[in-house]
């Protein structure tokens, strides 16, 4: 099994005066050297000062096919491991290393035992004897394509962690970042070094459970078949930010272990928040346009104009609000006095229906959002103060779970006919400008139906 013909000496291990620490057996130096050489991942051979091969390990045998018994003792590579035309150049370049400082890198075309040629990349360095004079050369070599693959892998790794246009994070088995590239550092709101070793929960306010669950799944089961889109809320100096990351995961395992040992997870992600929000907006606009179309078709089949008005509101509520109330002017000459004409149930979801027993007066306090909408002839948004509970909704004479309100004036033929108020509970977000545009589109249809109802109804409506 030895790859060397050099004779070693037996070295005692441990102090002679401590027999308890003396090993029971001593490994001969030649056997230890042979074991070390054969265990190397790189091919290695050595030459003495005259160019005779003195060492040849198993990796060299694997690459070229020549065994240690066939290689050790030969004078250079001429006539067996290199073409005769190249032998002089190869021998000269290898032995020239004895008189040069440091290591030198060369590429040679060597011959395999089966006659095939293989291009190898060598790293050679001189060996000096005890007297300081050149005593030989050792040469480590590997196939060029294997070396290039290694260099390419290293270059790819460095590029990912430096210049990639998406986030790359290496996470250890404790789910803490160990390497973070520049993109990921910006996305997480920290520096490349300040983020290392910190729990993800310190960086992510909401959504960290989903991310950690994905990382744990990768460690246990392997990567998912397709990228996942994760919504998270980040804590930043400017406040909380909600982001969507399209993420891919790779399980990292040690290439040196006999069995795969997880080292952590490679997490690659890209911020797709803008695209997802645009996609959601497009879906919302498409859905609302479809609802308006369906409401118009259904309202056209209603004989009663007020039924057409409430039908339009029923279609508008889908995915938009939890409650709606309709307050109409008691009479065009009655100023700002409003009466409750229709509403959805206050205690449970349901359709918008006329108030039982006819319209009922509502006594809104000055400054009520519905009165502001009438005064401005426009839309008014309102929201409950934090911690107010149901008191705010009761004070405004709305259903008790109402937290967000949008009051839209009803106008037809240049006159204000009343106000329609859309209400949302705490599980929904506040009304935004696109919501106001949609509500105003609904209000135009409701106002036309209410105006028609006034024209066709008995006096006093």
Residue pairs with C-beta under 8 A, 6 or more apart in sequence:
1 34
1 38
2 30
2 31
2 34
2 68
3 34
3 37
3 38
3 55
3 56
3 57
3 58
3 68
3 72
4 30
4 33
4 34
4 37
4 54
4 55
4 68
4 72
5 54
5 72
5 73
6 30
6 33
6 54
6 55
7 30
8 28
8 29
8 30
8 31
8 32
8 33
9 28
9 29
10 26
10 28
10 29
11 26
11 29
12 22
12 26
13 22
13 23
13 26
14 21
14 22
14 23
15 21
16 22
37 44
37 55
37 57
37 58
38 57
38 58
40 57
40 59
40 140
41 59
42 59
42 140
42 141
42 142
43 57
43 59
43 60
43 62
43 63
43 64
43 120
43 140
43 141
43 142
44 55
44 56
44 57
44 59
44 60
44 138
44 139
44 140
44 141
45 53
45 55
45 56
45 57
45 60
45 71
45 138
45 139
45 141
46 53
46 54
46 55
46 127
46 136
46 137
46 138
46 139
47 53
47 54
47 76
47 94
47 95
47 136
47 137
47 138
47 139
48 54
48 135
48 136
49 98
49 134
49 135
49 136
50 75
51 75
51 76
51 91
51 94
51 95
52 73
52 74
52 75
52 76
53 71
53 72
53 73
53 74
53 75
53 76
54 72
54 136
55 72
55 138
56 66
56 67
56 68
56 71
56 72
57 68
58 68
60 66
60 71
60 141
61 67
61 68
61 71
63 112
63 118
63 120
63 141
63 142
63 143
64 81
64 110
64 111
64 112
64 113
64 118
65 112
65 113
65 114
66 80
66 81
66 113
70 113
71 81
74 80
76 87
76 90
76 91
77 87
77 90
77 91
77 110
78 84
78 87
78 88
78 91
79 87
80 111
81 110
81 111
82 90
82 108
82 109
82 110
82 111
83 109
83 111
86 108
86 109
90 108
93 104
93 106
94 106
94 122
94 124
94 137
94 139
95 137
97 103
97 104
97 124
97 125
97 126
97 137
98 126
98 127
98 134
98 135
98 136
98 137
99 126
99 134
100 126
102 125
103 123
103 124
103 125
104 123
104 124
104 125
105 121
105 122
105 123
105 124
106 121
106 122
106 124
107 119
107 120
107 121
107 122
107 144
108 119
108 120
108 122
108 141
109 117
109 118
109 119
109 120
110 117
110 118
110 119
110 120
111 117
111 118
112 118
118 143
119 143
119 144
119 145
120 141
120 142
120 143
120 144
121 141
121 142
121 143
121 144
121 147
122 139
122 140
122 141
123 139
123 140
123 141
124 137
124 138
124 139
124 140
125 137
125 138
126 134
126 136
126 137
127 134
127 135
127 136
127 137
127 138
128 134
128 135
129 135
160 168
160 181
161 168
161 179
161 181
162 181
162 182
163 182
164 181
164 183
165 183
166 183
166 268
166 269
166 270
167 181
167 183
167 184
167 187
167 188
167 245
167 267
167 268
167 269
167 270
167 271
168 179
168 180
168 181
168 183
168 184
168 266
168 267
168 268
169 177
169 179
169 180
169 181
169 184
169 266
169 267
169 268
169 269
170 177
170 178
170 179
170 180
170 252
170 264
170 265
170 266
170 267
171 177
171 178
171 215
171 264
171 265
171 266
171 267
172 178
172 263
172 264
173 219
173 262
173 263
173 264
175 199
175 200
175 212
175 215
175 216
176 196
176 197
176 198
176 199
176 200
177 195
177 196
177 197
177 198
177 200
178 196
178 197
178 264
179 196
180 188
180 192
180 195
180 196
181 192
182 192
184 195
184 269
185 191
185 192
185 195
187 243
187 245
187 269
187 271
188 195
188 203
188 234
189 203
189 234
189 235
189 236
189 237
190 203
195 203
200 208
200 211
200 212
201 208
203 234
203 235
204 211
204 232
204 233
204 234
204 235
205 232
205 233
205 234
205 235
205 240
206 232
206 233
206 242
207 230
207 231
207 232
207 233
208 232
210 230
210 231
210 232
211 230
211 232
211 247
214 224
214 228
214 230
214 247
214 249
215 249
215 265
215 267
217 224
218 224
218 249
218 250
218 251
218 265
219 251
219 262
219 264
219 265
222 251
223 248
223 249
223 250
223 251
224 249
227 246
227 247
227 248
228 246
228 247
228 248
228 249
229 244
229 245
229 246
229 247
229 272
229 276
230 244
230 245
230 247
230 269
231 242
231 243
231 244
232 242
232 243
232 244
232 245
233 240
233 241
233 242
233 243
234 240
234 241
234 242
234 243
242 273
243 271
243 273
244 271
244 272
244 273
244 276
244 277
245 269
245 270
245 271
245 272
246 269
246 270
246 272
247 267
247 268
247 269
248 267
248 268
248 269
249 265
249 266
249 267
249 268
250 265
250 266
250 268
251 262
251 265
251 266
252 262
252 263
252 264
252 265
252 266
253 260
253 261
253 262
253 263
254 260
254 261
254 263
281 434
284 434
285 434
287 319
288 320
288 438
291 315
291 316
291 318
292 315
292 316
292 441
292 442
292 445
294 315
295 311
295 312
295 314
295 315
295 316
295 442
295 445
296 312
296 445
298 311
298 315
299 308
299 309
299 311
299 312
299 445
299 449
300 308
302 308
302 311
304 453
305 449
305 450
305 452
305 453
305 456
306 341
306 342
306 354
306 449
306 450
306 453
308 449
308 452
309 326
309 342
309 445
309 446
309 449
309 450
309 453
310 326
310 342
310 351
310 352
310 353
310 354
312 442
312 445
312 446
312 449
313 324
313 326
313 342
313 352
313 420
313 442
313 446
314 351
314 352
316 324
316 422
316 438
316 439
316 442
317 324
317 344
317 352
317 422
320 422
320 435
320 438
320 439
321 406
321 422
321 423
321 424
321 428
322 349
322 399
322 401
322 402
322 423
322 424
322 425
322 428
323 343
323 344
323 346
323 398
323 399
323 402
323 422
323 423
324 343
324 344
324 352
324 420
324 421
324 422
324 423
325 340
325 342
325 343
325 344
325 398
325 420
325 421
325 423
326 340
326 341
326 342
326 343
326 352
326 410
326 418
326 419
326 420
326 421
326 446
326 450
327 338
327 339
327 340
327 341
327 362
327 370
327 418
327 419
327 420
327 421
328 338
328 339
328 341
328 359
328 410
328 417
328 418
328 450
329 336
329 337
329 338
329 339
329 374
329 416
329 417
329 418
330 337
330 338
330 339
330 359
330 361
331 337
332 415
336 371
336 374
336 375
337 361
338 361
338 362
338 364
338 370
338 371
338 374
338 418
338 419
339 359
339 360
339 361
339 362
340 355
340 359
340 360
340 361
340 362
341 354
341 355
341 359
341 418
342 352
342 353
342 354
342 355
343 352
343 353
343 355
344 350
344 351
344 352
344 353
344 399
346 399
346 400
347 399
362 397
363 397
364 370
364 371
364 396
364 397
365 395
368 396
369 380
369 381
369 382
369 396
369 405
369 407
369 421
370 380
370 407
370 419
370 421
372 380
372 407
373 379
373 380
373 407
373 408
373 409
373 419
374 409
374 416
374 418
374 419
376 409
377 409
377 411
377 416
378 409
379 406
379 407
379 408
379 409
379 436
379 439
379 440
380 406
380 407
381 404
381 405
381 406
381 407
381 430
381 431
381 436
382 396
382 404
382 405
382 406
382 407
383 403
383 404
383 405
383 430
384 392
384 393
384 402
384 403
384 404
385 392
390 400
390 401
392 402
392 403
393 399
393 400
393 401
393 402
393 403
393 423
394 400
396 402
396 405
398 405
398 421
398 423
399 423
401 425
401 426
402 423
402 424
402 425
403 424
403 425
403 426
403 428
404 423
404 424
404 428
404 429
404 430
404 431
405 421
405 422
405 423
405 424
405 431
406 421
406 422
406 423
406 431
406 435
406 436
406 439
407 419
407 420
407 421
408 419
408 420
408 421
408 422
408 436
408 439
408 440
408 442
408 443
409 416
409 418
409 419
409 443
410 416
410 417
410 418
410 419
410 420
410 443
410 446
410 447
410 450
411 417
411 447
412 447
412 448
412 450
412 451
413 451
417 447
417 450
417 451
417 454
418 450
420 439
420 442
420 443
420 446
422 431
422 439
424 430
424 431
431 439
453 461
454 461
